[in-house]
Amino acid sequence: PVTLTAAPAVWEWGADGFVLFRFFDIATPWPFRWLALDVQGGLCILLDVLVAGVFAGVFLQLIVYYL
């Protein structure tokens, strides 16, 4: 839901948002690594998914804006 909050209500953007979210969830770029090392337990998992959703949402909005 975080990724698709401001996305157009078309299934193609939903699919793009899902792919972006999975990429950021699997790739584990810098902010995610910091969370994984400094935060432990269930809070780490929750924050990891939340940050991945925010990053995917920002990238999705950039794609929507420039296309």
N, C-alpha and C positions, 0 to 999 in steps of 0.2 A: 504493500500500500504506500510506503514512503516513496518508492521510485515512481509510481504512477499517479501521484497526487495531482500534479499539474499537467499531465500528458493529455493530448487529444484522445477522445473516446473512440478510437478506431483500433481494431484488433492488431494491425501492423505495429502501431506504437507500443501496444502491450507486449507483443512478442519481442520487440527491440529492447524494451525496458527489462524484460525477463532475462534476455541474453546479457545485457550490461550488468544486471545485478549478479548473475551467476559468475561472470568474469571477475568482478571485484570481490566476490565472496571466495572464489577459488585462488585468484592470483596473489592475494595478500600483499598489497603494496605497503608503503611505509607506515601510515597511521595504524593499519591493522596489526602490523608486527609489534608496534609499541603497546597496543592494547593487549595483545596476547602475552607479552612479557611482563607487563606491570600489573595487570588485573587478572585475578584467578577466579575460577568457579563459573557459576551460571551467569554472573554479571558480565564476564568476558564474552561469553557467547552472545548474549543479548546486545552488548555494545558493538560487537563485530558485525552482526547482522544489520544493526541500525546504521552504522557508518557505511557499510556496503550499499545500503539502500539510498542513503543521502548522496554518495558519490555517483551511483548509477542515475539517480534523478537529476543531478546537475548535468551530467554528460548527456542525458536524454534531452533535457531542455536546450542545451547547446545545439544538439542535432536538429531539434524542431525549429529553433530560431534561424539556423543557417540554411535549412532546406526549405 
